[in-house]
Amino acid sequence: MPIFNRHFFDQEKGIYSPAFLANVGPILDVEVNVPQALMDLSTTQNIPVPSPITGWALIDTGASRTCVDQAVLSSLMIKPISTVTMFSANGQAIHEICPTKLYFPSLKLSIDFGSVISVNLEGQDILDKPLIVLVGRDILSNTLFFYNGSSGLFVFAF
């Protein structure tokens, strides 16, 4: 079982920082890529496969399904396969559903999704990198997720 621990440390104060975790959130490095089936098809047809796009994934216990930034999916030329009505703090909206592949380097874990929800995460930069994925309960239902806010630590195990 791959296990990832992140302790946020305040370099100036020389202590673990609950405030830093509260401000940044439980984040993981992520690569978004075309799904394996599309990659295989492109390879057999000698069509260049776009390079993966990297950024942050935020573990979001409020998201029922994993979401990926729509600009990332467009850059990878991934076409939607359907739509879904989604409810959020902004109300009800229709979003596209796309297949994709996510790779979490810190866990050495790759997940080929039949569908993720395309959302607008534009301008959501964290520590000078873009937020491009919201990890939803569809992934969390198969993991151990521990958030210790008082010590600035979270654990994510798949």
C-alpha positions in Angstrom: 0.0 0.0 0.0 1.6 3.3 -1.1 1.6 5.8 1.8 2.3 9.5 1.6 2.9 11.7 4.7 3.2 15.4 4.5 4.2 17.5 7.5 4.1 21.2 6.9 7.2 22.8 8.5 7.6 26.6 9.2 11.3 27.2 8.4 11.4 30.6 10.1 10.0 29.3 13.4 11.6 25.8 13.2 8.3 24.1 14.0 5.6 22.0 12.3 2.9 24.4 11.2 -0.8 23.7 11.6 -1.5 27.1 10.1 0.4 26.2 6.9 -1.7 23.0 6.4 -4.8 25.0 7.1 -3.9 27.6 4.5 -2.5 25.3 1.8 -4.6 22.2 2.4 -3.8 18.5 1.8 -2.1 18.7 -1.6 -0.2 16.1 -3.7 1.8 16.4 -6.9 -0.2 15.1 -9.9 0.3 14.5 -13.6 -2.8 14.6 -15.8 -2.5 12.6 -19.0 -4.6 11.2 -21.8 -6.3 7.9 -20.9 -4.4 4.7 -21.7 -6.9 3.7 -24.4 -6.5 7.0 -26.2 -2.7 6.8 -25.8 -2.7 3.3 -27.4 -4.9 4.4 -30.3 -2.7 7.5 -30.9 0.4 5.3 -30.9 -1.0 2.8 -33.4 -2.0 5.6 -35.7 1.3 7.5 -35.3 -0.5 10.5 -33.8 1.7 12.4 -31.3 0.5 12.1 -27.7 0.5 15.4 -25.7 2.9 15.5 -22.8 1.3 15.2 -19.3 0.4 18.4 -17.5 1.7 18.7 -13.9 0.3 20.6 -10.9 -1.3 20.1 -7.6 -4.2 17.8 -6.6 -6.1 18.9 -3.6 -7.9 16.3 -1.5 -11.5 17.5 -1.3 -13.8 15.5 0.9 -16.7 17.7 -0.3 -16.3 16.5 -3.9 -18.2 13.3 -4.6 -16.2 12.7 -7.8 -12.7 13.7 -8.9 -12.5 16.9 -10.9 -9.9 18.1 -13.4 -9.3 21.6 -14.7 -11.1 22.1 -18.0 -8.1 24.0 -19.5 -5.9 21.0 -18.7 -8.3 18.5 -20.4 -8.5 20.9 -23.5 -4.7 21.2 -23.7 -4.5 17.4 -23.7 -7.1 17.3 -26.5 -9.4 15.0 -24.4 -13.0 15.2 -25.7 -16.0 15.0 -23.4 -18.0 11.8 -23.4 -21.1 13.1 -21.6 -22.4 15.7 -19.2 -23.5 15.7 -15.5 -25.5 18.1 -13.4 -23.3 19.1 -10.4 -24.3 20.9 -7.2 -21.7 23.2 -5.5 -21.6 26.3 -3.4 -22.2 28.2 -6.6 -25.4 26.3 -7.2 -26.4 23.8 -9.9 -24.5 23.6 -13.2 -23.9 21.2 -16.1 -20.3 20.0 -16.5 -18.6 17.8 -19.1 -17.3 14.3 -18.2 -14.0 13.2 -19.7 -11.8 10.2 -19.5 -8.3 10.8 -18.2 -5.3 9.3 -16.5 -3.9 10.6 -13.2 -0.4 9.8 -11.9 0.6 10.7 -8.3 4.5 10.6 -8.3 4.8 10.7 -4.5 2.7 7.5 -4.3 3.9 6.0 -7.6 0.2 5.5 -8.3 -1.5 5.7 -11.7 -5.3 5.8 -12.1 -7.0 5.5 -15.5 -10.4 7.1 -15.1 -13.4 6.3 -17.4 -14.7 9.7 -16.3 -13.8 12.8 -14.3 -15.7 16.0 -14.1 -14.3 19.0 -16.0 -14.3 22.1 -13.9 -12.8 25.6 -14.0 -9.9 25.8 -11.6 -8.3 28.8 -13.3 -6.2 31.0 -11.0 -6.1 28.5 -8.1 -2.3 28.5 -7.7 -0.8 27.0 -4.6 2.9 27.5 -3.8 3.6 28.8 -7.3 2.0 25.8 -9.0 -1.5 25.5 -10.4 -4.2 23.5 -8.7 -5.4 21.2 -11.5 -7.2 18.3 -9.8 -9.7 17.9 -6.9 -9.4 14.4 -5.5 -13.0 13.3 -4.7 -14.7 10.7 -2.7 -14.6 8.3 -5.6 -10.8 7.9 -4.9 -11.1 8.5 -1.2 -13.5 5.6 -0.8 -10.5 3.3 -1.6 -7.9 5.1 0.6 -6.9 5.9 4.1 -6.9 9.7 4.6 -5.8 11.2 7.9 -5.8 14.9 8.6 -4.2 16.1 11.8 -4.7 19.8 11.8 -3.2 20.4 15.2 0.2 19.1 14.1 0.2 20.2 10.4 0.2 16.6 9.1 -1.9 14.6 6.7 -1.5 11.0 5.6 -2.8 9.6 2.3 -2.6 5.8 1.7 -3.9 3.9 -1.2 
